[in-house]
Amino acid sequence: MTFWKTLISVQILLVIVTGCQTTNSNKSTSNNNINVSEIKNSLHEDGLGILKFNEPSPLISKNAKAPISVLKGPDTDSSVIKFQLKHGDCGEEPNWSDCDNDRERSELTFEKEIAKKEKWYKFKLYFTTTHKQAHPSPLSIIQWKRFSKPSRTLVMFLHLQSGLWFNQNGDTFYNSHKALVKEKDLYNRWIEVIFNTNWHPDRGKGFMRVWINGEKKVDFEGVSHSPNGEKLSLRFGLYSSWLKRFRKLFPDEKHPTREVYFDAVKGSTNCEGPLSRSRCILLKN
């Protein structure tokens, strides 16, 4: 009789433990809802150049519905990558919780790059009118992080209330913003972003330049990296932070659906990597 009572007690305990393990449904220990093979194929369709894809962010919620998908994009015959964020799409990993830190994200991460070399990056972005930013909470579309102790953000391309902005992030630099695209001009069109930089801590060697659809918007010369941050890495997609700012203004509303399409992502150590020679001549002039 004692044996059967013990067995029943053990079975009940197992049920309780199993139930506790499944209550935190946002924990992002895997990304079974994302087709990584399709993402790789889409990225390599245009050639990544020096960029090496790593993985979807482990902080993507496991419960998110199609946070990253590959499909035929608007106004193009090629495959594009669609990122989507909805209310509650926050995830966790052992050392960090987006849910506890007021963040939601749907991003791809890339392997570390070496600094102190000139780099050229190209992206094409497309926002449809179904995309709604959770103003006044910032939304990062493209960002690079440096790897030192602790790791910190270098630069971000941000969607703010007034449009698309280039941010030299306050984690590393004096926080500054440069306007790229006005909010009214952001939708239903492909936006080409060219970013040329030398990630260098020497003010005489570092620089950052940004062109939007061929028009130069940023031309900065000076310190462009942290002295103790050798390697860095790219991540892009959707990363919402400080979401309590939105909830403070709109306490009865859910976070809006945020969406963006990416295409033609490339990186190189020279302009001719992502662009034609004739285009490089026009940009440099």
C-alpha positions as CSV (number, residue, x, y, z in Angstrom):
1,M,0.0,0.0,0.0
2,T,2.9,2.3,0.8
3,F,4.4,1.6,-2.6
4,W,1.3,2.6,-4.5
5,K,0.9,5.8,-2.4
6,T,4.5,6.7,-3.2
7,L,4.1,6.0,-6.9
8,I,0.9,8.1,-7.1
9,S,2.7,10.9,-5.3
10,V,5.6,10.8,-7.7
11,Q,3.2,10.9,-10.7
12,I,1.4,13.9,-9.3
13,L,4.7,15.7,-8.7
14,L,5.8,15.0,-12.3
15,V,2.5,16.5,-13.6
16,I,3.0,19.6,-11.5
17,V,6.6,20.1,-12.5
18,T,5.7,19.5,-16.2
19,G,2.9,22.1,-16.0
20,C,5.3,24.6,-14.4
21,Q,7.8,24.2,-17.1
22,T,5.3,25.0,-19.8
23,T,3.7,28.1,-18.2
24,N,6.4,30.5,-19.5
25,S,5.4,30.0,-23.2
26,N,7.5,32.9,-24.5
27,K,10.8,31.3,-23.7
28,S,12.8,31.2,-27.0
29,T,14.8,28.0,-26.6
30,S,14.1,27.2,-30.3
31,N,12.6,28.8,-33.4
32,N,10.4,26.0,-34.7
33,N,8.0,28.6,-36.2
34,I,10.7,30.0,-38.5
35,N,12.0,28.3,-41.7
36,V,15.7,29.0,-41.4
37,S,16.5,27.2,-44.7
38,E,14.2,29.6,-46.6
39,I,15.8,32.6,-44.9
40,K,19.3,31.4,-45.9
41,N,18.2,30.9,-49.5
42,S,16.7,34.3,-49.7
43,L,19.8,36.0,-48.2
44,H,22.1,34.2,-50.6
45,E,19.8,35.0,-53.6
46,D,21.5,38.4,-53.9
47,G,24.8,37.4,-52.3
48,L,25.7,38.4,-48.7
49,G,29.3,39.2,-49.5
50,I,31.4,39.5,-46.3
51,L,28.2,39.1,-44.2
52,K,27.8,35.7,-42.6
53,F,24.3,34.8,-41.3
54,N,24.2,33.4,-37.8
55,E,20.6,32.7,-36.7
56,P,17.3,34.2,-35.9
57,S,17.5,36.0,-32.5
58,P,17.1,33.6,-29.6
59,L,14.9,36.3,-28.0
60,I,12.1,35.9,-30.6
61,S,9.0,34.6,-28.9
62,K,8.2,31.0,-29.5
63,N,4.5,31.9,-29.6
64,A,4.9,34.6,-32.3
65,K,2.9,33.9,-35.4
66,A,5.2,34.2,-38.5
67,P,7.7,36.6,-36.9
68,I,10.0,36.0,-39.9
69,S,8.9,34.7,-43.3
70,V,10.1,34.5,-46.9
71,L,7.7,35.4,-49.7
72,K,7.4,37.3,-52.9
73,G,7.8,40.9,-52.0
74,P,5.8,44.0,-53.1
75,D,6.8,45.4,-56.5
76,T,9.5,42.7,-57.0
77,D,9.8,39.2,-58.5
78,S,12.5,38.1,-56.0
79,S,12.0,36.6,-52.6
80,V,12.1,39.0,-49.7
81,I,12.2,38.6,-45.9
82,K,9.2,39.8,-44.0
83,F,9.5,40.7,-40.3
84,Q,6.5,41.1,-38.1
85,L,5.9,42.0,-34.4
86,K,2.6,41.9,-32.5
87,H,1.6,42.7,-29.0
88,G,3.3,40.3,-26.6
89,D,5.9,39.0,-29.0
90,C,8.7,39.0,-26.4
91,G,11.1,36.1,-25.6
92,E,13.6,35.0,-23.1
93,E,17.0,33.3,-22.9
94,P,19.0,32.1,-19.9
95,N,20.7,35.5,-19.3
96,W,18.1,38.0,-20.5
97,S,14.3,38.5,-20.7
98,D,12.8,40.9,-23.2
99,C,9.5,40.3,-21.4
100,D,10.9,41.6,-18.1
101,N,12.8,44.5,-19.8
102,D,9.9,46.0,-21.9
103,R,11.1,44.8,-25.3
104,E,9.8,42.9,-28.3
105,R,11.9,41.7,-31.3
106,S,12.0,39.8,-34.6
107,E,15.5,39.9,-35.8
108,L,18.2,38.1,-37.7
109,T,21.7,38.0,-36.3
110,F,25.0,37.8,-38.1
111,E,28.5,36.6,-37.2
112,K,31.1,38.9,-35.7
113,E,33.1,41.1,-38.0
114,I,36.6,42.6,-37.5
115,A,36.7,46.4,-37.0
116,K,39.3,49.0,-38.2
117,K,38.5,48.2,-41.9
118,E,36.4,50.1,-44.4
119,K,33.0,48.5,-44.9
120,W,30.1,49.0,-47.4
121,Y,26.6,47.7,-46.6
122,K,23.5,47.7,-48.7
123,F,19.9,47.1,-47.6
124,K,16.5,47.6,-49.3
125,L,13.5,48.3,-47.0
126,Y,9.8,48.4,-47.7
127,F,7.1,49.5,-45.2
128,T,3.4,49.0,-46.1
129,T,0.7,51.0,-44.6
130,T,-0.2,48.0,-42.4
131,H,3.0,48.8,-40.4
132,K,2.2,50.9,-37.3
133,Q,5.0,52.1,-35.1
134,A,4.4,52.1,-31.3
135,H,5.3,55.8,-30.9
136,P,6.9,57.1,-28.8
137,S,8.8,53.9,-28.2
138,P,11.8,53.6,-30.6
139,L,11.9,50.8,-33.2
140,S,15.3,49.7,-34.5
141,I,15.4,48.4,-38.1
142,I,19.1,47.9,-38.5
143,Q,21.8,47.9,-35.8
144,W,25.4,46.9,-35.1
145,K,26.6,45.9,-31.6
146,R,30.2,45.9,-30.4
147,F,31.7,43.1,-28.4
148,S,33.6,44.2,-25.4
149,K,32.7,43.9,-21.7
150,P,29.9,44.7,-21.6
151,S,28.6,44.6,-25.3
152,R,27.1,47.8,-26.4
153,T,25.3,49.2,-29.4
154,L,27.3,51.2,-32.0
155,V,24.7,52.6,-34.5
156,M,21.0,52.1,-35.2
157,F,18.6,52.9,-38.1
158,L,15.5,53.8,-36.2
159,H,11.9,54.4,-37.0
160,L,10.7,57.2,-34.8
161,Q,7.5,59.2,-35.0
162,S,8.8,61.6,-37.7
163,G,10.4,58.9,-39.9
164,L,13.6,57.0,-40.4
165,W,16.7,58.2,-38.5
166,F,20.4,57.3,-38.3
167,N,21.5,57.1,-34.6
168,Q,25.1,57.1,-33.3
169,N,24.0,55.3,-30.2
170,G,24.6,56.7,-26.7
171,D,25.9,53.3,-25.5
172,T,29.2,54.1,-27.4
173,F,29.1,57.7,-28.7
174,Y,27.5,61.0,-27.8
175,N,23.9,60.2,-28.7
176,S,23.0,61.8,-32.0
177,H,20.3,61.5,-34.7
178,K,20.3,62.3,-38.4
179,A,17.1,62.4,-40.4
180,L,17.0,60.0,-43.4
181,V,13.4,59.7,-44.6
182,K,10.3,61.7,-43.6
183,E,7.4,59.7,-42.2
184,K,5.1,60.7,-45.1
185,D,7.7,59.4,-47.6
186,L,8.3,56.1,-45.8
187,Y,5.5,53.8,-47.2
188,N,4.7,51.7,-50.2
189,R,8.1,52.2,-51.8
190,W,11.5,50.5,-51.8
191,I,14.1,52.5,-49.8
192,E,17.7,51.7,-50.6
193,V,20.1,52.2,-47.7
194,I,23.9,52.4,-48.4
195,F,26.1,52.6,-45.3
196,N,29.9,53.2,-45.7
197,T,32.1,53.2,-42.6
198,N,35.4,52.5,-41.1
199,W,34.7,51.1,-37.7
200,H,37.7,52.8,-36.1
201,P,38.4,54.4,-32.7
202,D,40.9,56.8,-34.2
203,R,39.1,60.1,-35.0
204,G,41.4,60.6,-38.0
205,K,40.5,57.3,-39.5
206,G,36.9,56.7,-38.5
207,F,33.9,57.9,-40.6
208,M,30.2,57.1,-41.3
209,R,28.3,57.9,-44.5
210,V,24.7,57.1,-45.4
211,W,22.9,57.4,-48.8
212,I,19.2,56.9,-49.1
213,N,18.1,56.1,-52.7
214,G,21.4,57.6,-53.9
215,E,21.2,60.9,-51.9
216,K,23.8,61.4,-49.2
217,K,22.2,62.0,-45.8
218,V,25.1,61.5,-43.4
219,D,28.7,62.5,-43.8
220,F,30.5,62.1,-40.5
221,E,34.3,61.9,-39.8
222,G,35.6,61.1,-36.3
223,V,35.6,58.3,-33.7
224,S,33.5,55.4,-35.1
225,H,34.2,52.7,-32.6
226,S,35.0,52.1,-29.0
227,P,38.7,51.7,-28.2
228,N,38.1,48.4,-26.4
229,G,35.6,47.0,-28.9
230,E,37.4,45.0,-31.6
231,K,34.6,42.9,-33.1
232,L,31.1,43.8,-33.9
233,S,28.0,42.2,-35.5
234,L,25.0,43.2,-37.5
235,R,21.4,42.4,-36.7
236,F,18.3,43.6,-38.6
237,G,14.5,43.2,-38.6
238,L,12.3,44.7,-35.9
239,Y,13.4,45.6,-32.3
240,S,11.0,47.6,-30.1
241,S,12.3,49.0,-26.8
242,W,10.9,51.1,-24.0
243,L,7.4,50.0,-24.8
244,K,6.1,51.4,-21.5
245,R,6.3,54.8,-23.2
246,F,3.6,53.7,-25.6
247,R,1.5,52.1,-22.9
248,K,1.7,55.3,-20.8
249,L,0.1,57.3,-23.6
250,F,-2.3,54.6,-24.7
251,P,-3.1,52.5,-21.6
252,D,-6.1,50.8,-23.2
253,E,-4.4,49.8,-26.4
254,K,-2.3,46.9,-27.4
255,H,1.1,47.3,-29.1
256,P,0.4,47.8,-32.9
257,T,1.5,45.4,-35.6
258,R,4.9,46.4,-36.9
259,E,6.1,45.1,-40.3
260,V,9.0,45.6,-42.6
261,Y,10.3,43.8,-45.7
262,F,14.1,43.4,-46.4
263,D,15.8,42.6,-49.7
264,A,19.2,42.8,-51.4
265,V,21.3,42.7,-48.2
266,K,25.0,42.8,-49.0
267,G,28.3,43.7,-47.3
268,S,31.8,44.3,-48.7
269,T,35.2,45.9,-48.0
270,N,34.7,48.1,-51.2
271,C,32.0,49.9,-53.0
272,E,32.0,47.6,-56.0
273,G,30.9,44.7,-53.8
274,P,27.3,45.7,-53.3
275,L,27.1,48.3,-56.2
276,S,28.1,48.7,-59.8
277,R,31.2,50.7,-60.6
278,S,29.2,53.5,-62.3
279,R,27.0,53.8,-59.2
280,C,30.1,53.9,-57.0
281,I,31.5,56.8,-59.0
282,L,28.2,58.7,-58.7
283,L,28.1,58.2,-54.9
284,K,31.7,59.1,-54.3
285,N,31.3,62.3,-56.4
